[in-house]
Amino acid sequence: MAHLPDIRSIAETIQKNRDSFITYNIAHLREVIRYLSTEKFELFHTLPFLLHVNSPKFPGYVADPDCKYGIHGFLDSGFWKLALRHFKFSEKELFPCLAKKFHIQGLYLMGSSGTLAQGDHSDLDYWVIVDEEMNHDPFMDTLKQKLTLLKEWAEKAYTQQISFFILTNKQVKNNSFRQVDEESSGNIQQTILKEEFYRTFLMIAGLIPYWSVLPADLDEKQYHSWIHEIETHSSKLPDHNYTDLGYPAVIDKRECPGALLWQIFKARHDPVKSYIKASLIDYYFFSSRRDPLPCDEIKKKFSDKKLDSYMVDPYSTIFNKTLLFYQDRNETSRLDMLRKCLFLRIHGYPIVKTIDQDSPKKELLQIYLKQWSWDDDTIEHFRNYPDWPEADKLDFEIRIISRISALYKKIQLAETETRKPDNPELRSIQNRISAIFTTRPDKIPRCSAYIKAKAESGKLRLIFRCAKAKDSIWNVYEQQKLFTGSGLSQLTGWLNVNRLALDYPSRSIIMDMGDHYLRDHQALAFLHKALHFLNEPIFKQDFTAEYPAWNKILVAVEANPSGGNNRYERFDILIKNTWGEIFHHNLVVKDIENNMLKCYKLSNLLNILTKDRPSHDLQYLIVELGAEDETYAHNTTLEFIRQGRPKVSEQKTNIMETDNPDGSIGNEPGNPFLDLL
């Protein structure tokens, strides 16, 4: 457009495009509802209402008169009318629950929700756009508190993972996102994240982004000229329910390495989805075409007014774009992996289930399978993914993550610009990746994304079975064997590392002690105590540090009840560091003279194992399994530790480099605390 239209033409264009956007948004909403269960649909339509009111009658109540809440224009929303019917209240009855000023400008759902990539396991990721003044409001924490309460309520009542990202419109406009944490990539992918937001966002309530209603062919300069004209003559617009969240600029290729690192980290939950996104990042970096951004391609389809069609789906756009990219470059191995990931993603990976016949997913998949010429055996193999052995699932995940890592290395080698100085956000992500995926001797391994997804959906039921009481061999089953450990502590560590005991102590864990001297209820009691100890936070994790420090030591004392003063037979040890890694060791003490000497031996080993990076906040829990008095081993061992570290070899010992499951470490101290012994 060479010339800027007059304000009347601009207003007409906005009204026309608004109608198209609303129709598209309705189609998007229909797809969200299609893939939600009845219970989760109830959560979906209730959640916006709970952000708009604050009352002890409803979840998310914050007992602070200065609590910040309320969504702009929500009373005109279908969500408001639906909530009134659901809770059986009149508007008059709810008037005292409403805020005097609505602090939330817009509520948007972004990501895979309402797309071909949505599955039973999909999170609900909300962007909560607030007034700019909220950044300096001392009561901003009340809104954060309300969101935290709603997040916890959704997980407990509906087993649904929800994330809320609070941003001001200025922050979104300037691509200034939050710091790196479990759910946010911080500012390492600014233009990439802005594009994904515009491509996938679903309008829930509040102000409509101007980008959605301005012409699709505007460049950045023209976009800002239109916004300036609108703001200058705002009184001539029929309504003012819009906000400027910025222009989606061309992808900054310098973000691509960090964005790939983020996808490696996210692969802990969904490697298939991460590989698809990594392929798009690969396209962004290497494509020489001047194609429009995917979000702009989707925007041009707003006026198509198609319902129940894969053709206007945000994810089908990137599916086709990345498939064509690898095909044109003749990258057959990457193309083959992408096809496998798309097949599983469309089937709802990680859970994977049959696709409804009338679903747009079915239509698109039939087109793909015809193009790919897959044989029946290959199709059946991937449809039966839930029946794969756990080892095969993990092997497939490792291959996916290795492919993403290879993309990262390829882009690093191709970078021509001067390397940026050390970036704390990148270092944080690299350390998080190391904590999850790096294998080290004695480190508790991770489970498959499938098992994690079943746990988070409340559908995981684990059976702990002591297979051989004499040698304390433990197996964990969930239809098939998942994990084998050499002690109850090791199984506890596996649960903790993989965050599987989400709804403990409900029906999710069953103990089968066999001929072990411990009873079922005693083993469950230990699990409860141990998990509480391992999960209780000491301080905020610092992933920008060069190395983690040790901060938790858990010891299960396995004792023969008939052994008298010499009953301790083995110490089953877990050591956890500040990055969440857990290492397992055994110390067999059957042949040592008495329990006091055995505790001394344990203290010596613990001092050696933690010598490299001790923490000032190192905490201990030493439990004698099944004993009425669980304090002797704990108190005696800690007394030895308090007396001072034993004199050991000057050679530095690192638990990450120690492969010694029986704990038989030499170099006994010169002075074995004779005064205590």
Beta strands, then each sheet from edge to edge (+ up, - down):
strand 1: 104-110
strand 2: 124-130
strand 3: 162-168
strand 4: 202-206
strand 5: 208-209
strand 6: 242-243
strand 7: 462-468
strand 8: 473-477
strand 9: 481-485
strand 10: 509-512
strand 11: 550-559
strand 12: 568-577
strand 13: 582-588
strand 14: 619-624
sheet 1: 3+ 2+ 1- 4+
sheet 2: 5+ 6+
sheet 3: 9+ 8- 7+ 10+
sheet 4: 13+ 12- 11+ 14+
end
